[in-house]
Amino acid sequence: MYQITEWCHHFIREQVRPGSFCIDATMGNGGDTELLCRLAGPEGRVLAFDIQKSALSRTEKRLRDAGVPDNFRLILDSHSHMTQYADAGTIDCIVFNLGYLPGGDHRLATKPASTLRALEQSLPLLKKGGMVSLCIYSGGDTGFEERDAVLAWLKELDPRKYLVVLSSYYNRPNNPPIPVIIQKL
Ligand SMILES: C[S@@+](CC[C@H](N)C(=O)[O-])C[C@H]1O[C@@H](n2cnc3c(N)ncnc32)[C@H](O)[C@@H]1O
């Protein structure tokens, strides 16, 4: 069965080509970073952000062990500063996996205000045809504030400029996660 990250990886695989420039906005244990590094290849580039030092050290080890190309930069900073690290119109794919790291400190989860700032910043960074992949979680420790803020923001995106496709685990109980793809037209 498709987990939300696998679902999003399906679209990321379609999007990211050798030479692509990508951002992992929520590095965590580096699962998405590893995929982006592999797909972008030696000619590509990947920037990955997290506010936890431990995420950087775990991801660094993971990427070295996996033998991905040396095409990544791991950045200890909030994704809400991402425009300081890349130029407008240069990015092929930006990945957000919101919430907290399973097994980590739940207090260090993504927060509505900084997530919205980061999403706002991500759009001008995208090339035409570029994509944001977004996994939204809710319920439990996470609550609903971030989900509701992000869904309200998505709804307002100009349909002439962005395609927003939201999937639903329609028959799954207990606030299932929501996978979203935004494409810049
Ligand atoms: C669900 S986890 C990401 C999982 C990751 N993609 C993976 O494959 O393991 C969310 C991550 O976002 C990070 N985070 C929280 N606030 C952040 C912020 N403002 N900027 C960047 N990362 C942030 C957390 O530290 C946590 O590691």
The ligand as a Gaussian input file, in Angstrom:
#p B3LYP/6-31G(d) Opt

LIG

0 1
 C        8.407000      14.883000       9.242000
 S       10.040000      15.401000       9.503000
 C       10.807000      15.262000       7.911000
 C       11.136000      13.846000       7.494000
 C       12.162000      13.780000       6.393000
 N       11.702000      14.315000       5.143000
 C       12.713000      12.369000       6.233000
 O       12.721000      11.838000       5.104000
 O       13.147000      11.817000       7.233000
 C        9.918000      17.165000       9.699000
 C       11.263000      17.836000       9.912000
 O       11.069000      19.251000       9.772000
 C       11.983000      19.897000      10.605000
 N       11.595000      21.307000      10.805000
 C       10.727000      21.834000      11.708000
 N       10.653000      23.162000      11.548000
 C       11.488000      23.485000      10.529000
 C       11.855000      24.717000       9.902000
 N       11.320000      25.872000      10.291000
 N       12.754000      24.676000       8.889000
 C       13.291000      23.506000       8.468000
 N       12.992000      22.306000       9.031000
 C       12.103000      22.308000      10.044000
 C       11.961000      19.064000      11.874000
 O       13.139000      19.296000      12.628000
 C       11.875000      17.628000      11.300000
 O       13.147000      17.047000      11.197000

